Amino acid sequence: MTRMKTLLLVTAAASMAFAGQALAHAHLKSSAPAADSAVKQAPSELDLTFTEGLNLKFSGVTVTGPDKKTVKTGASSLMDGDKTLMVPVSDKLAPGKYTVEWHALSTDGHKTNGAYTFTIAP
């Protein structure tokens, strides 16, 4: 095999190996309320569904209200084969835009994080 073919083969194999690792992270698949949505009624809980199972001890959310204050939430739990993080909302939510910042540790040890917003319509 020529040197160039060997180099291309090794590069292709390495690319596939790293692509598989990137897909192993727990990415946010969906949420309720949905990202960038407007809802008429304040939610009593947030449901964040991920592409992989989560480690509850190292996964969670912080919710910030339109007044930039942190919203009080209850103890999180996992559902749907540990892929959905359910977070009860303890505070009464007023109309306005809310930001949900999340962090997750998948059961295979990969960390991810992100944020999204939703609005409660007046």
C-alpha positions in Angstrom: 0.0 0.0 0.0 1.3 3.4 -0.8 2.1 5.8 2.0 -0.8 8.2 0.9 -3.3 5.3 1.0 -2.2 4.3 4.5 -2.4 7.8 5.8 -5.9 8.2 4.3 -7.0 4.9 5.9 -5.7 5.8 9.3 -7.3 9.3 9.1 -10.7 7.8 8.1 -10.6 5.2 10.9 -9.7 7.9 13.5 -12.5 10.2 12.2 -15.1 7.4 12.6 -13.8 6.6 16.1 -14.1 10.2 17.3 -17.5 10.7 15.6 -18.8 7.7 17.6 -17.6 9.3 20.8 -19.3 12.6 20.0 -22.6 10.9 19.5 -22.3 9.2 23.0 -23.0 12.5 24.8 -26.4 13.2 26.3 -27.9 15.9 24.1 -31.2 17.7 24.9 -33.7 16.1 22.5 -36.9 17.8 23.6 -38.3 19.8 26.5 -41.7 20.7 28.0 -42.4 23.5 27.8 -40.7 23.4 24.5 -37.7 25.6 23.7 -38.7 29.1 22.3 -42.3 28.3 22.9 -45.1 30.5 24.4 -47.4 28.8 26.9 -50.6 30.2 28.3 -50.4 28.4 31.6 -47.4 28.3 33.9 -45.9 24.8 34.1 -45.8 22.9 37.4 -42.8 20.9 36.2 -40.1 20.9 33.5 -39.4 17.8 31.5 -36.1 17.6 29.7 -35.6 14.6 27.5 -32.1 13.6 26.5 -30.6 11.2 23.9 -28.9 9.1 26.6 -29.6 8.0 30.1 -28.5 10.5 32.8 -26.8 10.3 36.2 -29.3 12.2 38.4 -26.7 13.1 41.1 -24.8 15.2 38.5 -27.6 16.6 36.3 -29.9 19.5 36.9 -31.3 22.8 35.9 -31.4 26.4 37.0 -34.5 28.5 36.0 -34.2 32.3 35.8 -37.3 34.4 35.6 -38.0 37.7 33.8 -36.8 39.6 36.9 -33.5 37.7 36.6 -34.2 35.9 39.9 -33.7 32.2 40.3 -37.0 30.2 40.3 -37.3 27.8 43.2 -37.5 24.2 42.0 -38.0 20.9 43.8 -36.1 17.7 43.8 -35.4 16.3 40.3 -36.2 12.8 39.3 -35.5 10.6 36.2 -38.2 9.0 34.0 -38.3 7.1 30.7 -35.3 4.8 31.2 -33.3 7.6 32.9 -33.5 9.8 29.7 -36.0 12.4 31.0 -35.1 14.8 33.8 -38.3 15.9 35.6 -37.9 19.1 37.6 -40.9 20.3 39.7 -41.4 24.1 39.8 -42.1 25.2 43.4 -42.6 29.0 42.7 -45.6 30.5 41.1 -44.5 31.7 37.7 -45.7 35.1 36.4 -46.0 36.0 32.8 -42.7 36.7 31.1 -39.6 35.0 29.6 -37.8 32.2 31.5 -34.4 30.8 30.9 -33.6 27.2 31.7 -29.9 26.4 32.0 -29.2 22.7 32.2 -26.2 20.5 32.8 -26.2 16.7 32.4 -23.9 13.8 33.0 -24.7 10.8 30.9 -24.4 7.3 32.4 -21.3 6.8 30.3 -19.6 9.7 32.0 -19.9 12.5 29.4 -20.9 16.0 30.5 -23.0 18.4 28.4 -24.8 21.6 29.1 -27.0 24.2 27.5 -29.8 26.6 27.8 -33.2 27.5 26.3 -36.0 29.9 26.9 -39.8 29.7 27.0 -42.4 32.4 27.6 -45.5 32.5 29.7 -48.0 34.6 27.9 -50.0 37.2 29.9 
